[in-house]
Amino acid sequence: MSVIETNVNSKEIVIKDLTFRYKDQKERNAIENINLEIEKGEFVVIMGPSGAGKSTLAQCLNGLIPHFTKGHYSGDVIVKGIKVKETRVSKMAKEIGLVFQDFESQLFSTNTRLEIAFGPENFGVEREEIQRRIERILKIVNLEGLEDRQPSTLSGGQKQRLAIGSVLACMPSIICMDEPTTDLDPIGKIGIFNIAKELHKDKDLTLIIIEHETEEALNADRVIIMEKGRIIKDGKPEEILKEVELMEEIGIMPLQIPKYFLQVSSLKREELPLTYEEGIERFKELGLKIDEDKYNEILRKEEEREQSYGDVIIDVKDVEHVYANGTKALDGINLQIKEGEFLALLGHNGSGKTTLAKHLNCLLKPTSGSVIVYGKDTKKSNVFEIGNYVGYAFQNPDHQIFADTVYDEIAFGPRMRGCSEAEVKERVSEALKAVDMEGFEKEDPFSLSKGERQRIAVASILAARPKVIILDEPTTGLDYKEQKRMMELVKKLNESGHTIVMITHTMWIVSEYAHKVAVMKDGKIEMYGKVRDVFREDEKFFQLFLKTPPIVSMSNRLGKTFLSVEEMVSCTRR
């Protein structure tokens, strides 16, 4: 172990000329010439599109790179005066705790209590002190009462909080969380940032969060933006988050409120409001108005779309579902889906969304009640039969993909259905064209990016030519540009005649793409209707652990409900 006895000791983290390239990386370095100093007690949010180098930088902080992940490494990372590349990872774990992007890979104990105790036990902490830490951590991460639960039985949000708790229990003076809000509902995301704010009250703790979500970065002391392995911006959130054009250009979703005012006013960048509350004030100050005729035209087109749907193709009647362990996941669900609709299933983690979706294609069957799909009772049918009508894309494309080439992956469904090789070829070509992946036939699916794998998973469903496509969290783990690209594909599929059912936690996607929403809580549908009608009731929506996008919240308080920045801009009179 090497301790640096220079003035860098006054800084918690000092990074000098850090460059790293993975062994098999061909085009460019993963991170390049990073120079960065972080003060003790700072709360820093690092943002950037996929491939910007954020996770690589995080793994350099505690020595996972270069000790476990090999490649070309140059430069220095000095944490609390200790040179990381000359220090064992086990030693660095006392100084800096890392919560991984794939947080589930961190959990391995048989219950919550033991998971939290594992780190302190390995560091030789006394039993009484471990017990005190367990009680304190359970309170901080809101897992009291779940001490004896197996981690595998917890919801996604609970597992995420447990992973954070297990790192906190080691009492490191620096914590780095890599995308800690992936897979969480909006209130779950707020919960993680509330934990961060709570931790940050202790000014001895330095907190680094890597995040795609711009809105939550407002709470930080400092925002760093990375692109292509380099730091391109570093400053206060209120300055950096007003860089709307830069964010759109590199693939980070800009905040909706400054984006709107940039288009409807001549405000200088530093004058742009950031929150919807500030936005309401600025809207009134500038004397802006909503054009009633243009707003009514939007409503008229929406009504036309409503009238264009076909017959009811999926009819869910009084459905209950009880799992083998006795958990009642669905409790009296009634839902009708018409041909051509685009329905979003919403709800907090564990509300029953995925259980309901799996009933629509016969992956699950009702304990009581019935699901009728194109006139067929799923209780008397099987997945193969209903699969002719309904395709299902799982949340993680890697749970679906298995073939050695993209062609064979997409050809699997048609071949299973006895299609001739000529027809298989036609269907593969048609599916690849639909997802804009022509020319990838010979590629190994697992060598592709997450967004590309997601598109291949959708193509493999399209090749079976289903009338209904169910998408479970189709944008999880994708950056803003990839999310937009995926959703434009889904929109195109809907417009070409496919009925879409989508589970998502990303509210701006629901707002801009879905037609209808069903909001679930504890296995029941609590709100149902057109997106605009449901999002208008944003306070009730919030009570169901969901949160409308800022542009919706602002417009609601101005008397109209706009579902996107573009909609509101088009109806604003200057």
For each residue, the residues with C-beta under 8 A, 3 or more apart:
1: 82 83 86 87 88 91
2: 82 83 86 87
3: 81 82 83
4: 8 9 78 81 82 83
5: 9 81
6: 9
7: 10
8: 4 11 14 78 81
9: 4 5 6 80 81
10: 7
11: 8 14 37 38 39 40
12: 38 39 40 41 42 79 80 173 174 206
13: 36 37 38 61 77 78 79 174 206
14: 8 11 36 37 76 77 78
15: 18 34 35 36 37 60 75 76 77 78
16: 35 75 76 78
17: 33 34 35 74 75 76
18: 15 31 33 34 35 57 60 74 75 76 77
19: 29 31 32 33 34 72 73 74 75
20: 29 30 31 56 60 65 66 71 72 73 74
21: 25 28 29 30 71 72
22: 25 30 69 71
23: 70 71
24:
25: 21 22 28 29 30 71
26:
27:
28: 21 25 32 228 229
29: 19 20 21 25 32 72 229
30: 20 21 22 25 53 56 71 229
31: 18 19 20 34 53 56 57 60 229 230
32: 19 28 29 53 228 229 230
33: 17 18 19 75 230
34: 15 17 18 19 31 57 75 230 231
35: 15 16 17 18 231
36: 13 14 15 224 231 234
37: 11 13 14 15
38: 11 12 13 42 44 206 208
39: 11 12 42 206
40: 11 12 173 203 204 206
41: 12 200 203 204 205 206
42: 12 38 39 206 207 221 222
43: 196 200 206 207 209 219 220 221 222
44: 38 206 207 208 209 220 221 222 223 224
45: 208 209 210 211 216 217 220 222 223 224 237
46: 54 57 58 208 209 210 211 223 224 225 226
47: 54 210 211 212 214 217 223 224 225 226 252
48: 52 53 54 225 226 227 250 252
49: 52 227 250 251 252 479 480 481
50: 251 449 450 451 478 479 482
51: 228 449
52: 48 49 226 227 228 229
53: 30 31 32 48 56 57 226 228 229 230
54: 46 47 48 57 58 178 210 226
55: 58 59 101 178 179 210
56: 20 30 31 53 59 60 65 229
57: 18 31 34 46 53 54 60 61 226
58: 46 54 55 61 98 176 178 208 210
59: 55 56 62 64 65 69 98
60: 15 18 20 31 56 57 63 64 65 66 77 84
61: 13 57 58 77 79 84 96 98 174 176 208
62: 59 79 84 89 92 93 95 96 97 98 176
63: 60 66 67 84 85 87 88 89 92
64: 59 60 67 68 69 89 98
65: 20 56 59 60 68 69 71 73
66: 20 60 63 69 70 71 73 85
67: 63 64 85 88 89
68: 64 65 89
69: 22 59 64 65 66
70: 23 66
71: 20 21 22 23 25 30 65 66
72: 19 20 21 29
73: 19 20 65 66 85
74: 17 18 19 20
75: 15 16 17 18 19 33 34
76: 14 15 16 17 18 83 84 85
77: 13 14 15 18 60 61 83 84 85
78: 4 8 13 14 15 16 81 82 83 84
79: 12 13 61 62 82 84 92 95 96 174
80: 9 12 95 173 174
81: 3 4 5 8 9 78
82: 1 2 3 4 78 79 87 91 92 95
83: 1 2 3 4 76 77 78 86 87
84: 60 61 62 63 76 77 78 79 87 92
85: 63 66 67 73 76 77
86: 1 2 83
87: 1 2 63 82 83 84 91 92
88: 1 63 67 91 92
89: 62 63 64 67 68 92 93
90: 93
91: 1 82 87 88 94 95
92: 62 63 79 82 84 87 88 89 95 96
93: 62 89 90 96 97 119 170 172
94: 91 123 170 172
95: 62 79 80 82 91 92 172 173 174
96: 61 62 79 92 93 172 173 174 175 176
97: 62 93 167 168 170 172 174 175 176
98: 58 59 61 62 64 167 175 176 177 178
99: 103 106 163 164 167 175 176 177 178 180
100: 103 105 106 163 178
101: 55 178 179 182 210
102: 105
103: 99 100 106 107 159 160 163 180
104: 107 159 163
105: 100 102
106: 99 100 103 163 166
107: 103 104 115 151 152 159 162 163 166
108: 115 151
109: 112 114 115 118 151
110: 114 150
111: 114 115 147 148 149 150 151
112: 109 115 116 138 143 146 147 148 149 151 154 162
113: 116 117 134 147 148
114: 109 110 111 117 118
115: 107 108 109 111 112 118 151 162 165 166
116: 112 113 119 133 134 137 138 162 165 166 169
117: 113 114 120 121 130 133 134 169
118: 109 114 115 121 122 166 169
119: 93 116 122 123 166 167 169 170
120: 117 123 125 129 130 133 169 170 171
121: 117 118 124 125 130
122: 118 119
123: 94 119 120 170
124: 121
125: 120 121 129 130 133
126: 129 130
127: 130 131
128: 131 132
129: 120 125 126 132 133
130: 117 120 121 125 126 127 133 134 169
131: 127 128 134 135
132: 128 129 135 136
133: 116 117 120 125 129 130 136 137 169 171
134: 113 116 117 130 131 137 138 147 169
135: 131 132 138 139
136: 132 133 139 140
137: 116 133 134 140 141 165 168 169
138: 112 116 134 135 141 143 144 146 147 165
139: 135 136 142 144
140: 136 137 165 168 195 198 199
141: 137 138 161 162 164 165 168 195
142: 139 161 191 195
143: 112 138 146 147 158 161 162 165
144: 138 139 147
145:
146: 112 138 143 149 154 158
147: 111 112 113 134 138 143 144
148: 111 112 113
149: 111 112 146 153 154
150: 110 111 153 154
151: 107 108 109 111 112 115 154 159 162
152: 107
153: 149 150
154: 112 146 149 150 151 158 159 162
155: 158 159 349 350
156: 159 160 183 184 188 349
157: 160 161 183 184 185 188 191 348 349 350
158: 143 146 154 155 161 162 349
159: 103 104 107 151 154 155 156 162 163
160: 103 156 157 163 164 180 181 183 184 188 192
161: 141 142 143 157 158 164 165 191 192 195
162: 107 112 115 116 141 143 151 154 158 159 165 166
163: 99 100 103 104 106 107 159 160 166 167
164: 99 141 160 161 167 168 177 180 192 195
165: 115 116 137 138 140 141 143 161 162 168 169
166: 106 107 115 116 118 119 162 163 169 170
167: 97 98 99 119 163 164 170 172 175
168: 97 137 140 141 164 165 171 175 199
169: 116 117 118 119 120 130 133 134 137 165 166
170: 93 94 97 119 120 123 166 167
171: 120 133 168
172: 93 94 95 96 97 167 175
173: 12 40 80 95 96 204 205 206
174: 12 13 61 79 80 95 96 97 205 206 207 208
175: 96 97 98 99 167 168 172 199 205 206 207 208
176: 58 61 62 96 97 98 99 208 209 210
177: 98 99 164 180 192 196 207 208 209 210
178: 54 55 58 98 99 100 101 210
179: 55 101 182 210 211 212
180: 99 103 160 164 177 192 209 211
181: 160 184 188 189 192 193 211 213 216
182: 101 179 476 477
183: 156 157 160 349 395 473 476 505
184: 156 157 160 181 188 189 191 192 349 505
185: 157 188 189 347 348 349 505 545 546
186: 189 190 505 507 545 546 547
187: 190 191 348 542 545 546 547
188: 156 157 160 181 184 185 191 192 348 349 505 545
189: 181 184 185 186 192 193 213 216 505
190: 186 187 193 194 216 547
191: 142 157 161 184 187 188 194 195
192: 160 161 164 177 180 181 184 188 189 195 196
193: 181 189 190 196 197 216 219
194: 190 191 197 198
195: 140 141 142 161 164 191 192 198 199
196: 43 177 192 193 199 200 207 209 219
197: 193 194 200 201 219
198: 140 194 195 201
199: 140 168 175 195 196 202 205 207
200: 41 43 196 197 203 205 207
201: 197 198
202: 199 205
203: 40 41 200
204: 40 41 173
205: 41 173 174 175 199 200 202
206: 12 13 38 39 40 41 42 43 44 173 174 175
207: 42 43 44 174 175 177 196 199 200
208: 38 44 45 46 58 61 174 175 176 177
209: 43 44 45 46 176 177 180 196 220
210: 45 46 47 54 55 58 101 176 177 178 179
211: 45 46 47 179 180 181 216 217
212: 47 179 252 253 479 480
213: 181 189 216 217 253
214: 47 217 241 247 252 253 254 255
215: 218 255 550
216: 45 181 189 190 193 211 213 219
217: 45 47 211 213 214 220 223 237 240 241
218: 215 237 238 241 274 275
219: 43 193 196 197 216 237
220: 43 44 45 209 217 223 237
221: 42 43 44 236 237
222: 42 43 44 45 234 235 236 237
223: 44 45 46 47 217 220 233 234 235 236 237 240 241
224: 36 44 45 46 47 231 233 234
225: 46 47 48 231 232 233 234 240 243 246 247 250 252
226: 46 47 48 52 53 54 57 229 230 231 232
227: 48 49 52 230 232 250
228: 28 32 51 52 53
229: 28 29 30 31 32 52 53 56 226
230: 31 32 33 34 53 226 227
231: 34 35 36 224 225 226 234
232: 225 226 227 250
233: 223 224 225 240 243 246
234: 36 222 223 224 225 231 240
235: 222 223 239 240
236: 221 222 223 239 240
237: 45 217 218 219 220 221 222 223 240 241
238: 218 241 242 274
239: 235 236 242 243 270
240: 217 223 225 233 234 235 236 237 243
241: 214 217 218 223 237 238 254 255 258 274
242: 238 239 258 269 270 272 274
243: 225 233 239 240 246 247 254 269
244: 247 248 254 255 258 259 262 272
245: 248 249 262
246: 225 233 243 249 250
247: 214 225 243 244 250 252 253 254
248: 244 245 251 252 254
249: 245 246
250: 48 49 225 227 232 246 247
251: 49 50 248 479 480 481 482
252: 47 48 49 212 214 225 247 248 479 480
253: 212 213 214 247 480 483 508
254: 214 241 243 244 247 248 258 259
255: 214 215 241 244 258 259 274 550
256: 259 260 508 549 550 551 565
257: 260 261 272 273 274 275 276 278 279 550 551 554
258: 241 242 244 254 255 261 262 272 273 274
259: 244 254 255 256 262 263 565
260: 256 257 263 264 279 551 554 565 568 569
261: 257 258 264 265 267 272 273 279 282
262: 244 245 258 259 265 267 269 272
263: 259 260 565 569
264: 260 261 288 569 572 574
265: 261 262 282 286 288 574
266:
267: 261 262 271 272 282 286
268: 271 272
269: 242 243 262 272
270: 239 242
271: 267 268
272: 242 244 257 258 261 262 267 268 269
273: 257 258 261 278 279 281 282
274: 218 238 241 242 255 257 258 278
275: 218 257 278 279 550
276: 257 279 280 550 551 553 554 557
277: 280 281
278: 257 273 274 275 281 282
279: 257 260 261 273 275 276 282 283 550 554
280: 276 277 283 284 554 557 558
281: 273 277 278 284 285
282: 261 265 267 273 278 279 285 286
283: 279 280 286 288 554 558
284: 280 281 287 288
285: 281 282
286: 265 267 282 283
287: 284
288: 264 265 283 284 572 573 574
289: 572 573
290: 295 558 559 560 571 572 573
291: 294 295 571 572 573
292: 295 296
293: 296 297
294: 291 297 298 570 571
295: 290 291 292 298 299 560 571
296: 292 293 299 300
297: 293 294 300 301
298: 294 295 301 302 567 571
299: 295 296 302 303 532
300: 296 297 303 304
301: 297 298 304 305
302: 298 299 305 306 530 532
303: 299 300 306 307
304: 300 301 307 308
305: 301 302 308 309 515
306: 302 303 309 515 530
307: 303 304
308: 304 305 340
309: 305 306 338 339 340 341
310: 313 338 339 340
311: 338 339
312: 315 336 337 338
313: 310 337 338 339 373 374 389 467 468 499
314: 335 336 337 360 371 372 373 374 390 468
315: 312 336 337 370 371 372
316: 319 333 334 335 336 356 359 360 369 370 371
317: 334 369 370 371 372
318: 332 333 334 368 369 370
319: 316 330 332 333 334 356 359 366 368 369 370 371
320: 328 330 331 332 333 366 367 368 369
321: 328 329 330 355 359 364 366 367 523
322: 326 327 328 329 367
323: 326 327 329
324:
325:
326: 322 323
327: 322 323
328: 320 321 322 331 523
329: 321 322 323 352 355 523
330: 319 320 321 333 352 355 356 359 366 523
331: 320 328 352 522 523 524
332: 318 319 320 369 524
333: 316 318 319 320 330 352 356 369 523 524 525
334: 316 317 318 319 525
335: 314 316 356 518 525 528
336: 312 314 315 316
337: 312 313 314 315 341 343 360 468 499 501
338: 309 310 311 312 313 341 499
339: 309 310 311 313 467 499
340: 308 309 310 494 497 499
341: 309 337 338 499 500 515 516
342: 490 491 494 499 500 502 513 514 515 516
343: 337 500 501 502 514 515 516 517 518
344: 502 503 504 510 514 516 517 518 531
345: 353 356 357 501 502 503 517 518 520
346: 353 503 504 505 510 517 518 519 520 546
347: 185 351 352 353 519 520 521 544 545 546
348: 157 185 187 188 351 521 544 545 546
349: 155 156 157 158 183 184 185 188
350: 155 157
351: 347 348 520 521 522 523
352: 329 330 331 333 347 355 356 520 522 523 524
353: 345 346 347 356 357 503 520
354: 357 358 395 472 503
355: 321 329 330 352 358 359 364 523
356: 316 319 330 333 335 345 352 353 359 360 520
357: 345 353 354 360 361 392 470 472 501 503
358: 354 355 361 363 364 392
359: 316 319 321 330 355 356 362 363 364 365 366 371 378
360: 314 316 337 356 357 371 373 390 468 470 501
361: 357 358 373 383 386 387 390 391 392 468 470
362: 359 365 373 378 381 382 383 385 386 387 390
363: 358 359 383 392
364: 321 355 358 359
365: 359 362 371 378 379
366: 319 320 321 330 359 369 370 371 378 379
367: 320 321 322
368: 318 319 320
369: 316 317 318 319 320 332 333 366
370: 315 316 317 318 319 366 377 378 379
371: 314 315 316 317 319 359 360 365 366 377 378 379
372: 314 315 317 375 376 377 378
373: 313 314 360 361 362 376 378 381 386 389 390 468
374: 313 314 389 467
375: 372
376: 372 373 380 381 385 386 389
377: 370 371 372 380 381
378: 359 362 365 366 370 371 372 373 381 386
379: 365 366 370 371
380: 376 377
381: 362 373 376 377 378 385 386
382: 362 385 386
383: 361 362 363 386 387
384: 387 388 416
385: 362 376 381 382 388
386: 361 362 373 376 378 381 382 383 389 390
387: 361 362 383 384 390 391 464 466
388: 384 385 417 464 466
389: 313 373 374 376 386 466 467 468
390: 314 360 361 362 373 386 387 466 467 468 469 470
391: 361 387 461 462 464 466 468 469 470
392: 357 358 361 363 461 470 472
393: 397 400 454 457 458 461 469 470 471 472 474
394: 397 399 400 457 472
395: 183 354 399 472 473 476 503
396: 399 400 476
397: 393 394 400 401 450 453 454 456 457
398: 401 446 453
399: 394 395 396
400: 393 394 396 397 457 460
401: 397 398 409 445 446 453 456 457 460
402: 409
403: 406 408 409 412 445
404: 408 444
405: 408 409 441 442 443 444 445
406: 403 409 410 432 437 440 441 442 443 444 445 448 456
407: 410 411 428 441 442
408: 403 404 405 411 412
409: 401 402 403 405 406 412 445 456 459 460
410: 406 407 413 427 428 431 432 456 459 460 463
411: 407 408 414 415 424 427 428 463
412: 403 408 409 415 416 460
413: 410 416 417 460 461 463 464
414: 411 417 419 423 424 427 428 463 464
415: 411 412 418 419 424
416: 384 412 413
417: 388 413 414 464
418: 415
419: 414 415 423 424 427
420: 423 424
421: 424 425
422: 425 426
423: 414 419 420 426 427
424: 411 414 415 419 420 421 427 428
425: 421 422 428 429
426: 422 423 429 430
427: 410 411 414 419 423 424 430 431 463 465
428: 407 410 411 414 424 425 431 432 441 463
429: 425 426 432 433 438
430: 426 427 433 434 462 463
431: 410 427 428 434 435 459 460 462 463
432: 406 410 428 429 435 437 438 440 441 459
433: 429 430 436 438
434: 430 431 459 462 489 492 493
435: 431 432 455 456 458 459 462 489
436: 433 455 489
437: 406 432 440 452 455 456 459
438: 429 432 433
439:
440: 406 432 437 443 448 452 456
441: 405 406 407 428 432
442: 405 406 407
443: 405 406 440 447 448
444: 404 405 406 447 448
445: 401 403 405 406 409 448 453 456
446: 398 401 453
447: 443 444
448: 406 440 443 444 445 452 453 456
449: 50 51 452 453 482
450: 50 397 453 454 477 478 482
451: 50 454 455 478 482 485 486
452: 437 440 448 449 455 456
453: 397 398 401 445 446 448 449 450 456 457
454: 393 397 450 451 457 458 474 475 478 486
455: 435 436 437 451 452 458 459 486 489
456: 397 401 406 409 410 435 437 440 445 448 452 453 459 460
457: 393 394 397 400 401 453 454 460 461
458: 393 435 454 455 461 462 469 471 474 489 493
459: 409 410 431 432 434 435 437 455 456 462 463
460: 400 401 409 410 412 413 431 456 457 463 464
461: 391 392 393 413 457 458 464 466 469
462: 391 430 431 434 435 458 459 465 466 469 493
463: 410 411 413 414 427 428 430 431 459 460
464: 387 388 391 413 414 417 460 461
465: 427 462
466: 387 388 389 390 391 461 462 469 498
467: 313 339 374 389 390 497 498 499
468: 313 314 337 360 361 373 389 390 391 498 499 500 501
469: 390 391 393 458 461 462 466 490 493 498 499 500 501
470: 357 360 361 390 391 392 393 501 502 503
471: 393 458 474 490 500 501 502 503
472: 354 357 392 393 394 395 503
473: 183 395 476 503 504 505
474: 393 454 458 471 486 487 490 502 504
475: 454 478 482 483 486 487 504 506 509
476: 182 183 395 396 473
477: 182 450
478: 50 450 451 454 475 482 483 486
479: 49 50 212 251 252 482 483
480: 49 212 251 252 253 483 484
481: 49 251 484 485
482: 50 251 449 450 451 475 478 479 485 486
483: 253 475 478 479 480 486 487 506 509
484: 480 481 487 488
485: 451 481 482 488 489
486: 451 454 455 474 475 478 482 483 489 490
487: 474 475 483 484 490 491 509 512 513
488: 484 485 491 492
489: 434 435 436 455 458 485 486 492 493
490: 342 469 471 474 486 487 493 494 500 502 513
491: 342 487 488 494 495 513
492: 434 488 489 495 496
493: 434 458 462 469 489 490 496 498 500
494: 340 342 490 491 498 499 500
495: 491 492
496: 492 493
497: 340 467
498: 466 467 468 469 493 494
499: 313 337 338 339 340 341 342 467 468 469 494
500: 341 342 343 468 469 471 490 493 494
501: 337 343 345 357 360 468 469 470 471
502: 342 343 344 345 470 471 474 490 514
503: 344 345 346 353 354 357 395 470 471 472 473
504: 344 346 473 474 475 509 510
505: 183 184 185 186 188 189 346 473
506: 475 483 509 510
507: 186 510 511 546 547 548 549
508: 253 256 511 512 549 564
509: 475 483 487 504 506 512 513 514
510: 344 346 504 506 507 513 514 517 531
511: 507 508 514 531 535 548 549 551 552 563 564
512: 487 508 509 563 564
513: 342 487 490 491 509 510
514: 342 343 344 502 509 510 511 517 531
515: 305 306 341 342 343 530 531
516: 341 342 343 344 528 529 530 531
517: 343 344 345 346 510 514 527 528 529 530 531 534 535
518: 335 343 344 345 346 525 527 528
519: 346 347 525 526 527 528 534 541 544 546
520: 345 346 347 351 352 353 356 523 524 525 526
521: 347 348 351 524 526 544 545
522: 331 351 352
523: 321 328 329 330 331 333 351 352 355 520
524: 331 332 333 352 520 521
525: 333 334 335 518 519 520 528
526: 519 520 521 544
527: 517 518 519 534 537 540 541 544
528: 335 516 517 518 519 525 534
529: 516 517 533 534
530: 302 306 515 516 517 533 534
531: 344 510 511 514 515 516 517 534 535 563
532: 299 302 535 536 561 563
533: 529 530 536 537
534: 517 519 527 528 529 530 531 537 541
535: 511 517 531 532 538 541 548 552 556 561 563
536: 532 533 556 561
537: 527 533 534 540 541
538: 535 541 542 547 548 552 553 556
539: 542 543
540: 527 537 543 544
541: 519 527 534 535 537 538 544 546 547 548
542: 187 538 539 545 546 547 548
543: 539 540
544: 347 348 519 521 526 527 540 541
545: 185 186 187 188 347 348 521 542
546: 185 186 187 346 347 348 507 519 541 542
547: 186 187 190 507 538 541 542
548: 507 511 535 538 541 542 552 553 556
549: 256 507 508 511 552 553
550: 215 255 256 257 275 276 279 553 554
551: 256 257 260 276 511 554 555 562 563 564 565 568
552: 511 535 538 548 549 555 556 561 562 563
553: 276 538 548 549 550 556 557
554: 257 260 276 279 280 283 550 551 557 558
555: 551 552 558 560 561 562 568
556: 535 536 538 548 552 553 559 560 561
557: 276 280 553 554
558: 280 283 290 554 555
559: 290 556
560: 290 295 555 556 571
561: 532 535 536 552 555 556
562: 551 552 555 567 568 571
563: 511 512 531 532 535 551 552 567
564: 508 511 512 551 567 568
565: 256 259 260 263 551 568 569
566: 569 570
567: 298 562 563 564 570 571
568: 260 551 555 562 564 565 571 572
569: 260 263 264 565 566 572
570: 294 566 567
571: 290 291 294 295 298 560 562 567 568
572: 264 288 289 290 291 568 569
573: 288 289 290 291
574: 264 265 288
